[in-house]
Amino acid sequence: MRRLTIFLLLGLMICGWQATAFAQGVQTGTIRGTVHDEQGLAVPGVTVTATSPALQGPRTAVSDNTGGYTFPNLPPGLYTVTFELSGFATVKRDTNVALGLVVDQNVTMRAAGLAETVQVVAETPAPIATPIIGTNIKHDEVEALATPRTLQGIATLAPSVSENTPNGGQLAINGAFAFDNIFMINGVDVNDNLFANPQNLFIEDAIEETQVLTSGISAEYGRFSGGVVNAITKSGGNRFSGSGRVNLLNPAWTDETPFEKSRNITRPSINQQTYEGTFGGPIAKDHLWFFSAGRYAGVDNPQTIQQTGIQVIQNDKNKRGELKLTGTFAKNHTIAGGYLNNARTVSNTSGLFGLVADPRSLITRSLPNAYYYTNYKGVFGADTLVEAQYSQRHFEFQGDGGATSTNILDSPFFSNSLALVYNAPYFCACDPEQRNNKQLTGALTNFWTAAGRHQTKAGFEWFRSQRTGGNSQSATQYVFNTDWVTDPSGAPAKDSQGRIIPTFVPGESSIDFYPAVIGATLNIDNASIYVQDHWAINDRWSADLGARYEHVLAESTGNIVGVKTNRIVPRLAASYDVTGNGNHIVHVTFGQYSGRYQEVQVGGNSPVGNPADIFSVYQGPAGQGLNFAPGLNIANYPVTPDNASVTVPLANVFVDPNTKSALTNELTASYGITMNGGRGYGEAAYIHRTVGSLIEDFITRADGVTNVVANGIDAGLVSNRVYRNTDIAHREYDAMVFQGRYGLASRWTVNGQFTLELRNNGNYEGEGTNTPGATSRIGDFPEAFNAAQFYPDGRLANFERGRVRAWSIYNFGLGRAGDLSASGLWRYDTGQVYSIRVLNVAPTPQQRTILRNAGYPDLPSNSNVYYGERGSQTAPGYGLLDFDLSYNIPVVGSVRPWVKFDVFNVLNNEKLIFFNTTYRQDPSTPLDALGLRTGVIPGPLFGQATAQTHFPAPFGGATGGRTFRVAVGVRF
């Protein structure tokens, strides 16, 4: 707490009394503008009143000597704004305040005696009013589409967002790491600590609005380099309202993929339901509201595992509940708080399900998950606001892995060439992992004038990311690395007991011994202060000037310090209103984003998530099968300097304490237009990013050696591994983004966005399947690993040349017969890229000799070898059409039963969009200086579909072809 106090005081000293009311996780919007008379002169002293069903009581402001006024901190919703001054006719305007955005509402007041005027909204549309590139999506729009209602599903409708990521549920924004985004609900960070996919801490029907920020993001937000997804849930109101919903599911309503059809797999017909409900209203009108929501699901999901094509049924039981209170105890002073619990149990699953090829590697696990928060928002005087929030989130894996065992047959096996798990569950249930966080934010705001109008903001954030557990990889502490025997069709061969048959090859097969420190804890504390000033210079020019300071400390059990570092990053923008009426606006931004301090990297010397790893190569006789005793004899995997690689976080792994997270430089230029008097808008933007200061692990002679003893095994002298920043690794991104919305008629809208990646290149991926923060061969044994073959430049794995999301919604007003709406959503994605490379190649005799002569006491583990540029090959692209038909009818008062019918992938596009890309070294080609073959040949399954993900998905997280969904419910 002493450190928090220091940072808060420092922030106040920097900003004086000029500060802001928004902290990370903005949950409100803003109305601002200028009042003029008919001669165009500023009108001070106008009383401006904002009222809304979303607001507890009216909010008032008085225009200053420039005619300016501002309503910050407004809950999103529909507002009526009234302008009153003696001698002038009263003016009223209706407007819509979006989450996290600003509505510029300028008015002209006429002389008294004229009739009061109520004007239709004509303010600058919020998406183009600010330099931020992104979009806002409301609950009603999501409901009108055939689209997932999860946070990541909603976010995929935004520009610059891609699902082309190494792990399910992740998003890549502007080519950044998929683990480096921020997801928030009600200001609570709901990121998974490692993968940064959003945890399901919400009830879908309770989400009121979602904001996706992709570029030009202000200093209020930190701890990311990709983007921000910010959502809020409903809060109740002055009248009771709610909803009940039943989602009807059946696996048979999804067409099988060609992968399933080729194996005669049929999805079973099982009628299933998930239930959702919401209810909220007043406890005391205009003073205390409540909102509650719940969800229950108990569904059976058929899943087809890789290679073997075996279908298993996953039983997924999930109970969620939310309670939220919002109270105004004095005028302009509000306290809110909420709690959400998510209890889930899943059978036939795995923490590495996408890598599982054998039902024997599946388990049943429980995933308790919850958060709570409380916040305060207050207005002091005419120009000072205060905001503060505290939150905690707790998540745990229970039963994730095999039970503790001393039988070597209970060890998992890992296929080197295919990167798949078989024989037994990966991980150990004896070492439950927790991924938690705590967050405290505070902020102030002040409005003042000097060479224009200013809204100066300042705030602080203290955020702790906490991870516990030693990451035990196996119930036996051993993992065998060896391929399996294949049958004539290329599928895994099985023995008489139905077990996949491993093959043991001397010099190629290997074993990892993982003694973990069970129950260890790693805390990464990020303390930040920021300043952001919106400066309205005149009626056409404005600027946003900001900076953010971050101080980071990573510390583990045993007082082990990973990093202790700091950084300042600027966030700058300038805007020009070309015509002076908000119809044509140009924005330019420059900013730096200090990315996430990834636990895998800055905790590289921590026992948390980093079990010691003693890797050694098999030197026994060739053989196959689980009854082949030499292959299962640990003595045949000798731990000797010329046969082993040892990594012990507490012995030979170090982190430079001055290591900083990756630094992203971003430059954007955008042009936005308002169309046809406010019926729509369009925006075109150019985004340029470069990423440097990346974190790599270095293994060089200059970094020294350590005599390592791990779990009683004397490994002798072992090369040190040191994590630090490097400029050798790099990433570059250039793209054009086009987005717009237009109302063709009062009941018909069209929307769309197109992202065109001009470049998404580099030599550093930084992540992979189940390996966020993964390092590369950069800096490892440089005498034997060159750039061209081990870390070449080229198109990165998340490169996607073009991506389109376009949709239209039409509402058939049927009067007393209700409302019928129809919508279509077109999704188009260009093909994924892949490299010509051979996976998991053991060090060659020539490389061993080079390293011995260089003085290394040990050898590296297996490596991937590239042949040509990274990402040199491209798979086919594809397009999908989704359709929604929804109907509701009024019954009594506000009670409206409804039905919703969705079809995903209407045209049943089952095109092969990816495939097995395994290559092998061509034994007929000569060896190069490193002892590697100069040519490659495709593997036996190359070009074939070996997984469900090789075909278009009906929506994120699902597999299959055309899919039907039905939901029925009632709203009131």
Secondary structure, 3 states (H helix, E strand, C coil): CHHHHHHHHHHHHHHCCCCCCCCCCCCCEEEEEEEECCCCCECCCCEEEEECCCCCCCEEEECCCCCEEEEEEECCEEEEEEEECCCECCEEEEEEECCCCEEECCEECCECCCCCEEECCCCECHHHHCCCEEEEEEHHHHHCCCCCCCHHHHHCCCCCEECCCCCCCCCEECCCCCCCCEEEECCEECECCCCCCECCCCCHHHEEEEEEEEECCCCCCCCCCCCEEEEEECCCCCCCEEEEEEEEECHHHECCCHHHHCCCCCCCCCCEEEEEEEEEEEEECCCEEEEEEEEEEEEEEEEECCCCCCEEEEEEEEEEEEEEEEEEEECCEEEEEEEEEEEEEEEEECCCHHHECCHHHCEEEECCEEEEEEEEEEEECCCEEEEEEEEEEEEECECCCECCCCCHHHCCEEECCCCEEECCCCCECCCCCEEEEEEEEEEEEEEEECCCEEEEEEEEEEEEEEEECCCCCCCCCEEEECCECECCCCCECECCCCCECEEECCCCCEEEECCCCCCCEEEEEEEEEEEEEEEECCCCEEEEEEEEEEEEEEEECCCEEEEEEEEEEEEEEEEEECCCCCCEEEEEEEEEEECCCCHHHHCCCCCCCCCCEEEEECCCCCEECCCCHHHHCHHHCCCCCCCEEEECCCCCEEECCCCCCCEEEEEEEEEEEEEHHHCEEEEEEEEEEEEECEEEEEECHHHCEEEEEECCEEEEEEECEEEEEECCCCEEEEEEEEEEEEEEECCEEEEEEEEEEEEEEECCCCEECCEECCCCCCCECCCCCCHHHHCCCEECCCCCCEEEEEEEEEEEECHHHCEEEEEEEEEEECCCEECCEEEEECCCHHHHHHHHHHCCCCCCCCEEEECCCECCEECCCEEEEEEEEEEECCCECCEEEEEEEEEECCCCCCCCCCCCCCEEECCCCCECCCCCECCEEECCCCCCCCCHHHCCCCCCCCCCCCEEEEEEEEEC
